[in-house]
Structures are given as C-alpha cells and as structure tokens.
Amino acid sequence: MQSHLSYSRINTADAQGKSERRDGCSSYSARRSKKPNSSAKMEANNVHRRFNPLTRSWVLCSPHRAMRPWLGQKEEAAPEGPAYDPKCYLCPGNTRASNPPTANPSYESTFVFDNDFPALTAPEGSAEPSANAASDSSDIESLLFQSNKAAGLCRVVCFSPTHNLTLPEMSHMQVVSVVQEWIRIHKDLRSNHPAIHYAQIFENKGAVMGCSNPHPHGQVWATDYVPQEPRDELDSLVAFRKEHAGKCMLCSYAEIEEKRGDRVVYSNKDFIVVVPYWAVWPFETMILSKAHVSSIEDLSEAQQSSLADAILALTIRYDNLFETSFPYSMGIHGAPILAASEEHAHAAHLHLHFYPPLLRSASVKKFLVGFEMLGESQRDLTAEMAASRLKGLSPVHYKKR
C-alpha cells in the first residue's frame, strides 16, 4: 500500500468544519432502504435506480428510452484547426491577452503559466481558517446568509505546442509529459504555497463543454479550501472505511469491476477504465488506480506511464465512437494538499472522472434539465451498454486507420 502521509500536511483546525452529508444521515448505509437487486437482466430491460456510493446520491435508469426520436438541438462539429494559429493566445511565440501583453515562449513540449483571467485571487500567507460571516448559530439570518473568503491560484497547462493535437492524437510519451507536468505542479503547490489546501486538475475539451480556446490545454485551480465535490467524495470514502473494517471503497470497487468485466472499457497493470455502475452521462467513465494510491504525486514512473496509456486508450475510443473530436470535462480527484484530517489523507484514492455530453451521435448531446435538475439524475443508455460500445471500438485512432 502506498501512503500519501509521508509528506501530507494535516490541517488540524479544519477551517470548514465537518460538512453535513448530502443525505443528512449519520450512517453511510442509511439511505439504502431496499436491498439492491443485482439482476443484470432486470436492469437492462426495466426502469430502476442506481446508488452512487461516492456522492451518496441516486440515478434513475430508463433503458427503454434509448431509441426515442430526437427533433431537438443538434451541435455542429468544430472544424479541425491548423497546426499553428497566429491568432491563438496559446500557440508558441504568440502574445497573450494579458495585462500587460505577454509573449509565449517557443515551447516544444508542455507549457504552464498563471491564468491571465483567474477565477481566484492569490492567497495571503499560510493556511488559516477562513472567517465566516455566520458565527452566531442562534441567529437565523446569519445561518441563511453565510460566506467564506476564497483564494487560490489558477494555472493553464498547454499539452502540446501543436494547435490541433488533442490528447487522443498525441504519442504515449507526449501524454506521459502531460502527466509529469501535473505532478510537478502538484509538488510545487505543496512545497511553495502553504495556503493551498486542494489542487483541482481538469480539462474541458471542445466548445460544447465551454472551452474558450481549441488549443489542447487543461487547467489547475488550487484553492485555500477543499471544494465541495472532492470533499463529499472524501467524506464518503472515510465513512465507508469506518463501516467496513478499514477497507477502501475504490480499491474494492476496482477489484469487483475487473472480476465482473461488463463495465470495463480498458485495463492495464496499474489502472482500470470503467463506465461506473452509477454513471449519469451517457459515456461517462472513471480511470481508477488498482493500487491504493492517494495522490498523483505518489505515482512511480511505471505508474505514470500506465496512466498515460489508460488516458490514450480511453480518449482514442471516445474519438472513434462518432469519429469526431469527442468533447468532455475531465478531472482528477485524490488526496488534498492540506488534508482536513488524517482520515481524509488515508482514505483518498486516486481516480479520474470523464464527463462527456454526447448521447447518440456527434451532433446530439445530453441535457441535464427538468427532472434531472429538480428531481434526480436520469440516463437512458445503461452503463453496461455504454461500456460494451466503447470496449468494442478500435484502439487505433480513426484518423490513423
């Protein structure tokens, strides 16, 4: 077992306090009112709900709706750009729209810089509890109108100097370079920015996902608190560990998924790619470390290579699905840089989420609206159907065949 605690800083004050679980239950298993039905046949043909143990929420599955007619909005495929765009703010040698204007170096691999339009302002000093405007628990108005100061750093990570070269079209060593850049950023934040609690690494690929520039790049938002989504996951991992004799939820999940195989898209020595049993997006996936690795910083060189291999295997299949540059939001979850407790540092398990919007073609995407905004998440295509389609695709990018 690899431990993140050898260099993890523990925040004993925990500025945010212990957050309430979404379901309001003290027990991890409390919401499971019915014994789960594991009948694959029942799930493939009938409306049912599935439980997400990471967020302790449910998703409604409606397989019979997969073939419903569609007369709604259709997306236009983005045209493939040139290898170099003189108007692109991220291409080598070009000038960014910063204040004052800044020229990019003539970089040949990855390139990292502080976001010229950051969502967060730089923190001051070391990590300290944020002042909360609602200090009096007896004052209802204070309870209803709470705020905390938020600060952090925002960085942009250009994956390649080539304007039209996205991850699935890069070489294995080029993707390894991206993974190593993520690790360098994480280590720098830990060593040189004591106010930072969490580093959220992510990529928005494609205009349909709100990406403002087609040049292949991701971002790192490093905050002086642990954001809600990873914090909820950490709380769930801790609760599971307590109720199951110290076992890791995601270690167990990865092992079971590999044995069952029906939701596995790809697997190598160190990582497994699955469509989660509880997936919300049509072709949502997770990349999970098979070993209990808490942070991306813990990866050995061999594991870094394996992670790059898994990313390529997945994203190539994504592009091959509809023979288009497949859009998605991707994010890495793991141990905080400044853990709220030793429990969080121990329980964290490295994994990547991929949330792609496309549903049935390159032009039809899923919308989270109506019941899904007001009731609970819903999907038509079952996770098993989605995994089968992805797994059956060629591992060679369609442009290279």
N, C-alpha and C positions, 0 to 999 in steps of 0.2 A: 504494500500500500504506500503510495506516495503522499506525503503530508505537506500542506501549504504552510503549516505553523512555524516552520523553521525561520521564516522571515516575516510572517504576518504580524502587523501591529494590531493590537486589540484595543478597541475603544471602550473602556470600562464605564465611561459616563453615558455613552449611547444617547446622543442628542435627541434622537427622535423618540426614544422610549419604545416599549414593545407595542407594535402595531396590532390592532384588532384584526383577526382573521376575517376574510370576506363573508364567511358563512355565520360568524358570530358564535361558533361552537368551541368549547374548550377541548374537545377530543377530536383528533384527526379523522376518525372514522364516523363521527356522529351523524353526518348527513346522509349516510348510505342507508336509507330507510328500507330498502329491499335488497335481498341477496342478489348479486349480479348474475345475470343469465349469460353463460359463455357459449351458447349455441351459435356457431358461425352461420348456420343456415337461417336461423331466426333473424339474425342481424342483417343478413344480406337481402332479405325479402320483406322485412316488416319495419315499420316506424318504431324507433327505440331511442333511448338516451344513453350517452356515454359520459363517464366521470373522468375529469382531468385531475389527477392527484397533485399536480404541481400548483395549480391555481385554485384547487378545490371548488371547481365550477363544473357545469354540465353542458353538453352539446346535444341538440336534437338532430337525429339522423333520419332522413326521409328518402330512402333509396329509390322509391317508385317515381320520384320527381326528376330523375336524371335525364329523362328523354323529353321533358316538356318543351313545347315550341318556344322560340325566342324571337320577339319582334322589337326588343328594346335596344339600348345603346350599343354600338359597336365601336371598338377602338381602331384607330388607324395605326398600322405598323410603322415604326420610325424608320426612315431611310438610313442605310448604312453610311456612315460618315467617312471622311478621308483619313489617312494615317496621320496627317498633320493638318490642323485647322488654325490659320493665322489669327482668327477671331476668338479662339478658345482661351479662357483665362488659366487653364491648367496645363496646356502644352508647353514643352521645354522652350525657354527663351522668350516666351510671350509675357506681356505685362498684365498683372492682375488689377482688378478694380478695387484696390485698397487705398487707404489714405495715410501717407502719400502713396502713389502708384509704385508697385514693386515688381521687378522683373524676375521671373523664374530662372533658376539655373538651367544649364543644358544637361539635365539629368538623364541617366541611361538605364536606371532601374526604378526603384520606388522613390518617392519624394514626399516629404512631410513638411507641413507648415501650419502655423496658427491660423485658424479660420479668420478671414478678413471681416466677416459679419457674424461674430459668435453669439450664441443664444445665452451665454453665461458671462458674467463679469469675473475677473480674476479674484481669487480669494486672498484674504489678508492674513498673514501669519500662519500659525499651526492650527490643527483641528481643535475646535472648541464647540460646545453645544450652542446651537442657534437660539437666539432669543425668540420666544414665542409670544405673540401678542395676547394669547388667551392663557393667562396664568391662574385666573380665579375660576375653579371648576364649579363654583356655585353661581356664577354669572352666566345665564343662558345666552345672552348676546355675545359674550366672549367665546363661548363654546361654538356658536354658529358662525362666527367670523374670525377664523384662525388664519394666521400666516406665519411663515418662517422665512428668514433670509436665505437666499440660494446663491451660490457662487461656484465657479469652476473654470475649466479650460476646454476649449474646443479646437480640435486639430483635424486637418484634412490629410488623407493618405492617398496619394496618386499611386495606383497599382502598376502603371506602365507609362513610359513616355509616348507610346503609340495611341493616338486619339481613339481609334476604333477597335482596340484589342481588349475585350472583356475577359473575365476570369476563365470561362469555359474554352476560350480560344488561345489561352496562354500555355506555355510549356510547363511541365511539372516543376522545374527549377524556378521559373518565374513566380509560380504560386507559392513555393517554399519561401521565396524572398518576401512575399507579402506577409506570410505567417510570421516570419522572423521580425518584420517591421512592427507588427502588432505587439510582439513580445518586448521589443526594445522600448516601445512607447510605454507599455505597462510598467516595465522596470524603472524607467526614468521618472514616471509619476510617483512610484513608490519611494524612490531614493531622494528625489529633489523637490517634491511638492507635498509637504507634511499635512496640508489641509485637505487633501483629496481622500475621499472615502471609497469612491467607486469609479471605474472606467468602463463606460459602455461603448464597445466597439460595434460598428454597424455599417451596412451598405444598403443604400436604396438604388436599385438598378432599374432604369427605364423611366421615361417621362410619366407613365401611368402611375408610378409609385412616388411621384413628386420630385424626382431627381431634376435639379436645375441645370445640370451640365452633363452631356453624354460621355465626356471623357471618363474612362474607368477609374473610379475612386470610391473610397469609403470615408468614414469619419470616426472620431473618438471624442465623445463628450465625457469629460471627467468632472465629477460633481463632489461637493463637500457634504454629501449625504448619500445614502443608498436609495436609488429610485424605487418606485412602487412595485413594478413588475419583478425585478430580481429580488427585492425584499420579500414579496409574497412567496416566491419560489423557495427562498432560503428558509422562511418560517415553516413551509410545508415539509421541506427536507429534514429540518430539525424535529418536527413533530413525528414524522414517520420513524426517524431514528430512535426516538424515545419509546415509541409504542411497539417497535419490532426488534428489540434486543440489540440495538446499535447497528442494524443493517442500513445500508444506503439504498434509498428508493431507486435511484437511477442505475446503480450497479445491478440491482435485482431486475429492473425493467429491461436493461440491455441484454442481460443473460436470457431472460424469458423470451424476448422478441427474437433473438438469434435461434433459439431452440424451435420456436413455432414457425418462423420463416415467412408467414403470409403477409407481413407488412415490411419486410426487409427489402430495401432497394439495392443496397450495396454493403459489403463488409470486407475489411482487411484485418491485419493483425491487431491493430490498435483502436480502430473506430468502426462504428456501425451506423449506417444511414437508414432511417425508418420513416414511414409515414405514421405519426403517432396514432395510437388507438383512438385518442380523443381529438384528432385534428379538426380544425374549424375550416381553414381554407382548403379548396379542392385538392391541391397538390402540395399541401404543407408537409414539411419534413423536419426531422431533427438529426443532427450528427452528434453522437454520444461517444465519449471516451469509454472504452471497455474496462480499463483500469480506473481505480478511484483517484483521478487527477483533479485537484481542486481548482487550479488556475492555469491559464495558458502559459504562465511563467514556469510551471512545473514540467513542461513537455521536454523530453530528451530530443536530441537531433533526429533520432529514428522516428519518434512520435510526431515531430514537426513534419517530416516527410510523409508520414501516413495521413496526417490531417490534410495536407495539400492534395494527396491522392484522392481522399474522400470528397473533398470540395470539387475537384475536377470531375470525378465520376458522377456526382450529382448534377452539377451545373451543365455538363455536356448533355445529359439525359433531359434536363429541362429544355435546353435549346432544341433538342431533337424532337421533343413531344409535338410541337406545332411548327417545327422548322422556322423558328423566329428567335430573335434575341429575347429570351424569356425574362420578364420583369419579376422582381421580388424585393422584399425587405429581409435582410439577414442581420442577426445579432448574436453576439457571443455572451453567454452567461457563465459566471464562475464565482470564485471567492472574491469578496470585496478587498480593496487595497487596505482599508481600515475597517476590520470586521466589528460588528456591533457586539459580538460575544465570541468566545471560543467555540460555542456550539455552531455558530454560522460558519466559522472558518473550517471546522471539522466536516460539517455536513455538505458543504458546497461540492458540486460535481460538474466538471467542465462539459458544456454542451452548446451547440449552435442551433438557433431557430431559423428556418427559412419560411417566409410567408408570401407565396406568390398568388396574385389575384386571378390569373386566367382560369376559365372554367371549362369550356368545350372547344375553343379554337383560339387562334392568335388575336381575334377581334372581340371575343365575348369574355368579360370578366365578372367575377362575383361581386355583389354589393352587400355590405353589412348594413341593412336598413330595416325599417318596420319592426317585425317581431324580434329580429336579432339585436336591435338597439333597445327595444322596450321590454323584451321577454328574456330570451337567452339565445346563444349562438345556435345556428342550424346549418346543416350541409345536406346535399343530395347524394353525391358520389361517396360511397363508403371508403374508409381508409384502405381496406383490402383491395378494392377495385383500383384506387389510385396507385397503390404500391405495385400492383401487377402490371399496370400500364407503363410505369416508369422503369421497372426492373427489366421489362422485355425490350426496351429500346437499345439501340446500338451504343456501345461505349466510344464510338468514333464520331466526332462532330460532323453534322450533316454537310458542312461546307468542305470537309476534307475527304468525303467519300466519292 
